[in-house]
């Protein structure tokens, strides 16, 4: 499915830094006053020790964090927390569409840089037959935008994605960060399972991250690497593959996946818990976390346990079915390849749970779940709380109504709402299909009603 491009496809994509003087997407403010201002009753009270404090307290200049793909779950979580506690953020957004992009771009402590991290050009004769292990033909790196991103920043949180050539973009970001003397570079990585065991296949959407991590280490950046568990937010009753929580006629849900029912998996509420953990890493500093890999997962549950926890939260039975990944809607080629490799890695026919590969590849990293993450952030939102408080809201945002219907007579309405949402997905897919097949390699986009774009497993 094609990525949305701004500007001509024949050269570098334009960079747009949003400011008050242009379109109001970014406002620069002086440091906020102390909450104990002259007009505060606390400051004026004779019986309060605050009477003897100066009416204003000045903060030191806040540090600036460079962030890419700022509408993604990880980056948006960090931006919410970072700006709330006094950091400034320089954030790259692909475009200003969608609720998350609007949230980020209207945050007064964020400087937004709008543009793609890649460029488009006509493939030359020399690079026409380059394989996926090398540079992608016709796709380059937007070095101008990347240089602008790090200008004036001291810290960076980088979560590369599959838009453009992820490996080349990841290397360019690391090079620019080193040139800009970034003090602490946190990279959101994932494993290449084949690097841990010759019998395990690589997952295409993760292997590039592994290579980027290796490059960052070779470059000698002051860096820390975080590995995120399965997002609680991945679950949906829409017919997306792998994490479809499929609604049944009796109002219950079933989840079918290849994971062994008795093998534990790491879980994370990305929107709620990535931000606080990353901020703590920055506060601890590079001296504590230089070169370390951290598993960001706050629960370690088997699929059966996850379904029991989810059922308590949503108030309906949830049954786990171990089986192949079912694909019921059209998906991008790259995502299909990811699912095919994942089904080989987590073989649904393997009887022994001890033989299921660790989700993070490295057994040592897996063994740290959730202890190390809880040392960074002690207030995570677990899967039960997510199912109770957030899952119905996300489902409603996707046009579903099962949470409003009586169990006795609501089946037809529930099924109709689900069918309507799926048809909307298919209609959108049909529109996308009219574009060139070459654009399918730009990125993997799952389109629904809640967000303009939703990246999965990233």
C-alpha positions in Angstrom: 0.0 0.0 0.0 1.5 3.4 -0.9 2.9 5.8 1.7 1.5 9.3 1.5 4.1 11.5 0.0 4.4 15.3 0.3 5.8 16.9 -2.8 7.5 15.6 -5.9 8.6 12.0 -6.1 11.6 12.9 -8.2 13.7 14.5 -5.5 14.0 15.3 -1.8 10.7 15.7 0.0 10.1 19.1 1.5 10.8 19.9 5.2 8.2 22.0 7.0 8.9 23.4 10.5 5.6 24.5 12.0 5.8 27.8 13.9 3.4 30.5 15.1 4.4 32.6 12.1 3.2 30.0 9.6 0.3 27.8 10.6 0.1 27.8 14.4 1.2 24.2 14.8 4.0 25.2 17.1 4.2 27.9 19.7 7.4 28.8 21.5 6.9 29.9 25.1 9.2 31.2 27.8 9.6 28.9 30.8 6.5 28.5 32.9 6.2 30.4 36.1 6.3 28.6 39.4 2.9 27.5 40.7 3.6 29.7 43.7 3.0 33.0 41.9 2.3 36.4 43.6 -1.5 35.8 43.1 -1.5 32.4 44.7 -3.3 32.3 48.1 -0.5 29.9 49.2 2.1 32.6 48.7 0.0 35.3 50.5 -0.8 33.2 53.6 1.1 34.4 56.7 0.7 31.0 58.3 2.3 29.1 55.5 6.0 28.5 55.1 5.7 29.4 51.5 5.4 33.1 52.6 9.2 33.1 52.9 9.9 31.7 49.5 10.6 34.0 46.6 7.5 34.5 44.4 9.3 33.1 41.4 11.6 30.2 40.9 13.5 30.0 37.7 14.3 26.6 36.0 17.5 25.8 34.2 17.2 25.6 30.4 15.3 22.4 29.6 16.9 19.7 27.5 15.6 19.0 24.0 14.7 15.5 22.8 14.8 14.6 19.1 12.0 12.2 18.1 11.0 10.6 14.8 7.7 9.1 13.7 6.1 11.2 16.3 2.5 9.9 15.7 3.5 6.4 16.6 2.4 4.9 19.9 6.0 4.8 21.4 7.0 8.3 20.4 3.6 9.9 21.2 3.8 8.4 24.7 7.2 9.9 25.3 6.2 13.3 24.0 3.2 13.4 26.3 5.3 12.7 29.4 8.4 14.6 28.4 6.7 17.9 27.7 4.6 17.5 30.9 7.7 17.4 33.0 9.6 20.2 31.3 11.5 18.8 28.3 11.3 20.3 24.9 10.9 18.0 21.8 11.8 18.3 18.2 9.5 15.9 16.5 9.4 14.6 12.9 5.9 13.9 11.5 5.2 12.4 8.1 2.2 14.6 7.8 -0.3 16.5 10.1 -3.2 14.1 9.5 -4.9 12.2 12.3 -5.7 12.8 16.0 -2.2 11.9 17.3 -0.4 14.2 14.8 -2.8 17.0 15.8 -2.1 16.3 19.5 1.7 16.4 18.9 1.7 19.5 16.6 -0.5 21.6 18.9 1.7 20.9 22.0 3.4 24.2 22.9 6.6 22.5 23.9 7.1 20.6 20.6 8.8 21.9 17.5 7.3 19.9 14.6 9.2 19.1 11.5 6.9 17.8 8.8 8.4 15.6 6.1 9.5 12.1 5.1 12.7 10.6 6.3 13.2 9.2 2.8 13.4 10.7 -0.7 12.2 9.3 -4.0 14.0 9.2 -7.3 14.1 7.2 -10.5 16.3 4.1 -10.0 19.5 4.2 -11.9 20.7 1.4 -14.1 23.4 0.5 -11.5 21.0 0.0 -8.6 18.0 -1.3 -10.5 18.5 -4.9 -9.3 19.6 -4.2 -5.7 18.2 -6.8 -3.3 16.4 -6.2 0.0 19.7 -6.6 1.8 21.0 -3.5 0.2 19.7 0.0 -0.6 16.2 0.1 -1.9 16.1 1.2 -5.6 14.5 4.6 -6.1 14.5 5.3 -2.3 17.1 7.6 -0.6 17.6 9.3 2.7 16.4 12.8 3.5 19.6 14.0 5.1 18.5 17.7 5.2 15.5 16.8 7.4 17.6 14.6 9.7 20.2 17.3 10.2 17.4 19.8 11.0 15.9 17.3 13.5 19.0 17.1 15.7 19.8 20.8 15.6 19.9 22.1 19.2 18.9 18.7 20.7 20.9 17.0 23.5 18.9 13.7 23.7 17.2 11.4 21.2 14.6 8.7 21.1 14.6 6.9 17.8 12.1 4.3 16.7 12.7 3.6 13.0 9.9 2.1 10.9 9.4 0.5 7.5 8.7 3.8 5.6 11.6 4.0 3.2 14.8 2.0 3.6 14.8 1.5 7.4 18.5 0.3 7.6 19.9 3.3 5.6 17.7 5.8 7.5 18.7 4.2 10.8 22.4 4.6 9.9 21.9 8.2 8.7 20.1 9.1 12.0 23.0 7.6 14.0 25.6 9.5 11.9 23.7 12.8 12.4 23.3 12.2 16.1 27.0 11.6 16.5 27.8 14.8 14.5 25.3 16.7 16.7 27.0 15.4 19.9 23.8 13.8 21.3 24.4 13.0 24.9 22.1 10.0 25.2 20.7 8.1 22.2 17.9 5.7 23.0 17.0 3.3 20.1 13.9 1.2 20.0 15.3 -2.1 18.7 14.0 -5.6 18.0 15.8 -8.9 17.5 16.9 -10.7 14.4 16.1 -14.3 15.6 18.4 -15.8 13.0 21.3 -14.1 14.7 20.6 -16.1 17.9 19.8 -19.5 16.3 20.5 -20.7 12.8 17.3 -22.6 12.7 15.1 -19.6 13.4 13.9 -17.4 10.6 14.4 -13.7 10.5 11.2 -11.5 10.9 11.6 -9.0 8.1 10.2 -6.0 10.0 12.5 -6.7 13.0 15.8 -7.7 11.3 16.5 -4.2 10.0 16.2 -2.9 13.6 18.8 -5.4 14.7 21.2 -4.2 12.0 20.6 -0.6 12.9 21.4 -1.4 16.6 24.7 -3.1 15.5 25.6 0.0 13.5 24.9 2.3 16.5 27.1 0.2 18.6 29.9 0.2 16.1 29.7 4.0 15.8 30.3 4.4 19.5 27.3 6.5 20.2 26.3 6.9 23.9 23.3 4.7 23.4 20.7 2.5 25.2 18.5 0.0 23.4 14.9 -0.8 24.4 12.9 -3.8 23.2 9.1 -3.4 23.4 6.8 -6.3 24.2 3.5 -7.1 22.5 1.3 -4.0 22.6 -1.9 -4.4 24.5 -3.2 -1.9 22.0 -2.8 -4.4 19.1 -6.0 -6.2 20.0 -9.0 -5.3 17.9 -12.3 -7.0 16.9 -11.7 -5.8 13.4 -10.4 -8.6 11.2 -6.8 -7.6 11.2 -4.6 -10.7 11.3 -2.7 -12.0 14.3 -4.3 -9.9 17.1 -8.0 -10.1 16.1 -10.1 -10.4 19.2 -13.0 -11.9 17.1 -16.5 -11.2 18.4 -18.7 -14.3 18.7 -22.5 -14.7 18.4 -22.8 -15.1 22.1 -20.9 -11.8 22.8 -17.7 -13.5 23.8 -14.3 -13.2 22.1 -11.8 -15.6 20.6 -8.1 -14.9 19.8 -6.3 -17.2 17.4 -2.5 -17.1 17.1 0.4 -19.5 16.6 2.0 -18.9 20.0 2.1 -22.0 22.3 -0.7 -21.7 24.9 1.7 -22.4 27.7 4.7 -20.3 26.7 5.0 -16.9 28.2 5.1 -13.7 26.2 6.0 -10.1 27.1 3.2 -7.5 27.2 3.3 -3.7 27.2 0.7 -0.9 27.1 2.8 1.3 24.7 0.7 4.4 24.8 0.7 4.5 28.6 4.1 3.1 29.7 6.8 3.8 27.1 7.0 7.5 27.9 7.7 7.2 31.7 10.3 4.5 31.2 12.2 6.4 28.6 12.2 9.6 30.7 13.6 7.6 33.6 16.4 6.3 31.4 17.2 9.9 30.4 17.2 10.9 34.1 19.4 8.0 35.2 21.8 9.0 32.4 24.1 7.3 30.0 26.6 6.4 32.7 24.1 3.8 34.1 22.7 2.6 30.8 25.6 2.8 28.2 25.1 -0.1 25.7 22.4 -1.8 27.8 19.4 -3.6 26.3 16.2 -3.3 28.2 13.0 -5.3 27.8 10.1 -2.9 28.1 7.4 -5.4 29.2 5.3 -5.1 32.3 3.6 -8.5 32.3 4.9 -11.9 31.3 1.9 -14.0 30.4 1.0 -17.1 28.4 -1.7 -16.6 25.7 -4.2 -18.5 28.0 -3.3 -16.2 30.9 -3.5 -13.1 28.8 -7.0 -14.2 27.7 -8.1 -14.7 31.3 -6.8 -11.3 32.3 -8.4 -9.7 29.3 -11.7 -11.4 30.1 -11.7 -10.0 33.6 -11.2 -6.5 32.2 -13.7 -6.6 29.4 -16.3 -8.5 31.4 -16.8 -11.2 28.7 -15.4 -14.6 28.1 -12.2 -14.7 26.0 -11.0 -18.0 24.6 -7.5 -18.6 23.1 -7.2 -20.8 20.0 -3.8 -21.9 19.0 -3.7 -22.1 15.2 -2.3 -20.5 12.0 -2.6 -16.8 11.4 -5.8 -16.1 9.5 -5.8 -13.3 6.9 -9.3 -12.2 6.1 -8.6 -8.7 4.7 -6.1 -7.5 2.1 -2.8 -6.6 3.7 0.5 -5.2 2.3 3.0 -7.6 0.9 5.6 -6.7 3.4 3.3 -7.3 6.3 2.2 -10.7 4.8 5.9 -11.7 4.7 6.3 -10.7 8.3 3.3 -12.9 9.3 4.6 -15.8 7.3 8.0 -15.7 9.0 6.4 -15.3 12.4 4.3 -18.4 11.9 7.4 -20.3 11.0 9.2 -18.9 14.1 6.3 -19.7 16.4 5.2 -23.0 14.9 1.6 -23.7 15.8 2.4 -27.4 15.5 5.2 -27.5 18.1 4.0 -29.4 21.1 6.8 -28.5 23.6 6.4 -24.9 25.0 10.1 -25.0 26.0 11.0 -25.1 22.3 9.2 -21.9 21.4 11.8 -19.2 20.7 12.1 -16.3 23.1 10.1 -13.3 21.8 13.2 -11.1 22.3 15.5 -13.7 20.9 17.9 -13.6 23.8 16.9 -15.7 26.8 18.7 -13.3 29.1 16.7 -10.4 28.0 13.5 -12.5 28.3 14.4 -13.4 31.9 14.5 -9.8 32.9 10.8 -9.4 32.2 9.1 -7.6 33.9 11.6 -6.9 36.7 13.9 -4.4 34.8 11.0 -2.5 33.3 9.3 -2.1 36.7 12.6 -0.6 38.1 12.1 2.2 35.5 8.4 2.8 36.0 6.2 1.3 38.7 2.8 2.5 37.5 2.1 0.5 34.3 -1.3 -0.1 32.8 -1.8 -3.9 32.7 -3.8 -5.9 30.2 -6.8 -6.2 32.5 -6.9 -2.4 33.0 -6.5 -1.8 29.3 -9.3 -4.2 28.5 -11.6 -2.6 31.0 -10.8 1.1 30.3 -9.3 1.5 26.9 -10.4 -1.4 24.6 -14.1 -0.4 24.5 -13.1 3.2 23.7 -10.8 2.1 20.8 -13.5 -0.2 19.5 -16.1 2.6 19.6 -13.6 4.9 17.8 -13.5 2.2 15.1 -17.2 2.3 14.6 -18.1 -0.8 16.7 -21.1 -0.9 19.0 -20.9 -4.2 20.8 -20.2 -2.5 24.2 -23.6 -0.8 24.0 -25.8 -3.8 23.1 -27.7 -6.1 25.4 -26.4 -9.6 25.2 -29.9 -11.0 24.6 -30.7 -9.0 21.5 -27.5 -7.2 20.4 -25.9 -9.9 18.2 -27.3 -8.6 15.0 -26.3 -5.0 15.7 -22.9 -6.1 16.8 -22.3 -8.1 13.6 -23.7 -5.4 11.4 -21.3 -2.8 13.0 -18.3 -5.2 12.5 -19.3 -5.9 8.9 -19.6 -2.2 8.2 -16.2 -1.4 9.6 -14.6 -4.3 7.6 -16.3 -3.1 4.5 -14.9 0.4 5.1 -11.4 -1.2 5.4 -12.0 -3.0 2.1 -13.2 0.1 0.3 -10.1 2.0 1.4 -8.0 -1.0 0.3 -9.6 -0.9 -3.1 -8.8 2.8 -3.5 -5.1 2.1 -2.4 -4.9 -0.7 -5.0 -5.3 1.8 -7.8 -1.8 3.1 -7.0 1.4 1.7 -8.3 2.5 -1.6 -6.9 6.0 -0.2 -6.4 4.7 2.1 -3.7 3.8 -1.0 -1.6 7.5 -1.1 -0.5 7.4 2.4 1.0 5.7 1.2 4.1 3.2 -1.1 5.6 -0.1 0.7 6.5 -3.1 -0.8 8.2 -6.0 1.6 7.6 -9.1 1.8 9.8 -11.3 4.4 11.3 -9.5 5.2 14.5 -6.3 6.5 13.0 -5.2 7.7 9.6 -2.4 5.1 9.8 -1.6 2.4 12.2 1.8 0.6 12.2 1.7 -2.9 13.6 4.4 -4.9 15.4 6.6 -1.8 15.6 
